[in-house]
Amino acid sequence: MKLVRYGKAGAEKPGLVGPDGKIRDLSDHVSDITGETITSSSLSKLKKLDPDSLPIVKGKPRIGPCVGNVGKMMCIGLNYIDHAKETGADIPEHPLLFMKATSAIIGPNDNVVMPRKSKTTDWEVELGVVIGRKAKYVSKDDALKYVAGYCVANDVSERTFQKSLTGQWTKGKSCDTFGPLGPWLVTRDEVKDVQNLELTLDVNGKRMQTGSTSLMIFTVAEIIEHLSHLFTLNPGDVIITGTPPGVGAGIKPKPKFLKVGDVMELSIEGLGQQRQTVKMDK
């Protein structure tokens, strides 16, 4: 299934994308797409629904983040060898974890708003993993059983805040609007091989990032195993799993960063597309 949330920010309704590409309203069956409604039992009930029996959503509503009420947004850094090399960083021995504030989460096509006076805001296309079952001390062999589904994520980053304001990366990762998620939450059963998906990102129509999840240093299963041995993962938690090479900070000889009016377009094979226009906070 492709689950979607649509409508005004903060008042999104649950939907399902049918085989015809049209959004069908799920409001009579679930109140929202959240950790409470993406458990295995809840998804099993939704899968039994006939999409044609659901009301069609008219017009072209705003698409919201594909999961609501996210408890934790966990980010894995430097998880592609070529990206680590372009930043001049060492290859991590274990998954490198930082957190992104959930207040950064927006819809896949909402505007990305740079903080005041920002000059080093950057792009990062990433695979998002949405947890569907409480996970604690799981093995990598069982880890994917705890996944509800996958989505496209943009780990927007303010590099000066990230690296020069003293402290952890979270400062440059958590600015408002720096966490576009969606358009869809694609359930696990629809993704045949999560370690073989193509990722791309364009800025103003120019291809900046191309990669494959086959080139991750740590697989999705290994990441879930590692994190679940540190703390409990709950339904609705989101993990974004690192970005391939091609970020603005890695461009030689002079890095390139986002400016007002730029348009980012992201895609992951089978998971949909995002499109954001860059604005500046007043």
C-alpha positions in Angstrom: 0.0 0.0 0.0 0.9 3.6 -0.5 -0.4 5.5 2.5 -0.6 9.3 2.4 -1.7 12.2 4.6 -3.3 15.2 2.8 -4.8 18.5 3.7 -3.8 21.7 5.6 -0.7 21.5 7.8 -1.6 20.2 11.2 -5.0 19.0 10.0 -4.0 16.2 7.6 -6.4 13.4 6.8 -5.4 9.8 6.1 -5.5 8.4 2.6 -4.5 5.6 0.4 -3.2 5.9 -3.2 -5.1 3.5 -5.4 -3.7 1.6 -8.5 -5.1 4.5 -10.6 -2.9 7.0 -8.7 -5.9 8.7 -7.1 -6.0 9.4 -3.4 -8.8 7.6 -1.5 -10.0 8.8 1.8 -9.3 6.5 4.8 -11.0 8.7 7.5 -13.8 6.1 8.1 -11.2 3.5 9.0 -8.3 5.3 10.7 -8.0 8.8 12.3 -4.6 9.4 10.9 -1.4 7.7 9.6 0.6 7.5 12.9 2.4 4.9 15.0 -0.9 3.8 16.3 -2.3 3.0 12.9 0.7 1.4 11.2 1.2 -1.5 13.4 1.0 -4.9 11.8 -2.5 -5.6 12.8 -3.7 -2.2 11.7 -2.0 -2.5 8.3 -3.5 -6.0 7.8 -7.0 -4.5 8.2 -6.2 -1.7 5.8 -4.9 -4.1 3.2 -8.2 -5.9 3.1 -10.0 -2.8 2.0 -11.0 -2.5 -1.7 -9.6 0.9 -2.8 -12.5 1.3 -5.2 -14.9 1.3 -2.3 -13.2 4.3 -0.7 -14.2 7.9 -1.5 -12.0 9.6 -4.0 -10.3 12.8 -2.7 -11.2 15.6 -5.2 -8.8 18.2 -6.5 -5.2 18.4 -5.8 -4.8 18.8 -2.0 -1.6 19.6 -0.2 0.4 16.4 0.6 1.6 16.3 4.2 4.3 14.3 5.9 3.6 10.6 5.3 3.5 9.8 9.0 2.2 12.0 11.8 3.1 12.4 15.5 6.6 11.1 15.0 8.2 10.3 18.3 11.9 10.2 17.3 13.6 11.2 14.1 16.9 9.5 14.0 19.5 10.2 11.3 22.5 8.2 10.2 25.5 10.2 9.0 28.2 9.3 6.5 26.5 6.0 5.5 27.8 6.0 1.9 31.5 5.6 1.4 31.7 8.2 -1.5 29.8 10.8 0.6 32.2 10.2 3.6 35.1 10.7 1.2 33.7 13.9 -0.3 33.4 15.4 3.1 36.9 14.4 4.1 35.5 12.2 7.0 36.7 8.8 8.2 34.5 5.8 7.4 32.6 5.2 10.6 33.1 2.0 12.6 29.5 2.0 13.8 26.4 3.8 12.5 26.9 7.5 13.2 23.7 8.8 14.9 22.3 12.3 15.3 18.8 13.5 16.0 16.6 15.9 14.0 13.9 17.7 15.9 10.5 16.5 14.9 9.4 20.2 14.6 11.5 20.2 11.4 9.1 17.7 9.6 7.1 19.1 6.7 5.3 17.8 3.7 7.2 16.6 0.6 6.3 19.6 -1.5 6.2 22.3 1.2 8.7 25.2 1.0 12.1 24.8 2.7 12.8 28.0 4.7 16.4 28.8 5.4 17.2 30.4 8.8 17.9 34.1 8.8 21.3 35.0 7.2 21.9 31.4 6.3 24.5 31.0 3.5 25.4 27.3 3.7 22.1 25.4 3.5 22.5 22.1 1.8 20.5 19.2 0.4 20.6 15.4 1.1 18.3 12.9 -0.4 17.8 9.9 1.9 15.8 6.7 2.4 13.4 7.0 5.3 12.4 4.0 7.4 9.3 4.1 9.5 9.1 1.7 12.4 5.8 -0.3 12.8 6.5 -2.5 15.9 8.2 -1.9 19.2 11.8 -2.9 18.7 14.3 -3.7 21.5 17.4 -5.8 21.2 16.4 -7.1 17.7 18.8 -9.0 15.4 19.6 -7.9 11.9 18.1 -11.1 10.6 14.7 -10.1 12.1 15.1 -6.3 11.9 13.0 -5.6 8.8 10.0 -7.3 10.4 9.8 -4.2 12.6 9.5 -1.9 9.6 6.0 -0.5 8.6 7.3 1.1 5.4 9.7 3.4 3.6 9.6 6.9 2.3 11.7 9.7 0.6 13.4 12.1 3.0 15.4 15.3 2.5 17.9 15.8 5.3 18.2 19.6 4.7 21.3 20.8 6.6 22.8 24.2 7.5 26.5 23.5 7.4 27.7 26.4 9.4 25.2 25.7 12.2 26.2 22.0 12.0 29.9 22.4 12.2 30.8 25.8 13.6 28.3 26.6 16.4 29.9 24.3 19.0 28.0 21.2 19.8 26.4 18.3 17.9 25.2 18.1 14.3 21.6 18.5 15.5 22.0 22.3 15.5 22.3 22.4 11.7 19.8 19.6 11.0 16.8 20.7 13.1 15.9 24.1 11.7 12.2 24.5 10.9 11.2 22.9 7.5 14.5 20.9 7.4 12.7 17.5 7.4 10.5 16.9 4.3 9.0 13.4 4.4 6.9 11.6 1.8 4.9 11.8 -0.4 3.9 8.2 0.6 4.6 5.7 3.2 5.1 2.6 1.1 4.5 -0.5 3.1 7.3 -3.0 3.5 5.6 -5.7 1.4 5.8 -3.4 -1.7 9.5 -2.9 -1.5 11.2 -6.1 -2.8 14.8 -5.2 -1.9 15.3 -2.1 0.2 19.1 -2.4 -0.4 18.7 -2.0 -4.2 16.9 1.4 -4.6 18.1 4.3 -6.8 18.1 7.7 -5.2 18.4 11.1 -7.1 18.3 14.8 -6.3 18.2 17.7 -8.7 18.7 21.4 -8.0 17.1 23.7 -10.6 16.9 20.8 -13.0 20.6 19.8 -12.6 21.3 16.4 -11.3 23.4 16.7 -8.1 23.0 13.3 -6.4 22.7 9.8 -7.8 23.1 6.8 -5.6 21.9 3.4 -4.7 21.0 1.9 -1.3 23.2 -1.0 -2.4 26.1 1.2 -1.5 25.2 1.9 2.1 28.0 1.2 4.6 25.4 -0.1 7.1 22.2 -1.7 5.8 18.7 -0.8 7.1 18.7 -4.1 9.0 22.1 -3.4 10.6 21.0 0.1 11.6 17.8 -1.1 13.2 19.8 -3.8 15.1 22.3 -1.2 16.3 19.8 1.4 17.4 17.5 -1.1 19.1 20.4 -2.2 21.3 20.8 1.4 22.5 17.1 2.3 23.1 13.6 1.2 22.2 12.3 2.0 18.8 8.5 2.7 18.8 5.9 2.6 16.1 5.9 5.8 14.2 9.6 6.5 14.8 11.5 7.5 11.7 15.1 6.7 10.7 16.7 8.4 7.8 19.6 6.4 6.6 22.3 8.6 5.1 22.9 10.4 1.8 24.9 9.4 -1.4 27.6 11.7 -2.7 26.8 15.0 -4.4 25.9 17.4 -1.6 26.7 21.0 -2.0 29.4 21.0 0.7 31.4 18.4 -1.2 31.6 20.3 -4.5 35.2 21.0 -5.5 36.9 23.4 -5.7 34.2 25.6 -4.2 31.2 24.3 -2.3 27.7 25.3 -3.6 24.8 26.0 -1.4 21.1 26.7 -1.7 19.8 30.2 -2.4 16.3 31.7 -2.4 14.2 30.5 -5.3 16.1 27.3 -5.9 14.0 24.2 -6.5 15.0 20.8 -5.1 13.5 17.7 -6.7 14.1 14.3 -5.1 13.1 10.8 -5.9 13.6 7.2 -4.7 12.7 4.2 -6.9 9.2 3.1 -6.0 8.8 5.6 -3.2 7.7 8.7 -5.1 9.1 12.2 -5.6 9.5 15.5 -3.6 9.7 19.1 -4.8 10.6 22.0 -2.6 11.2 25.7 -3.3 13.7 27.5 -1.1 12.6 30.6 0.8 14.3 32.8 3.5 12.9 33.2 6.9 12.0 36.9 7.6 
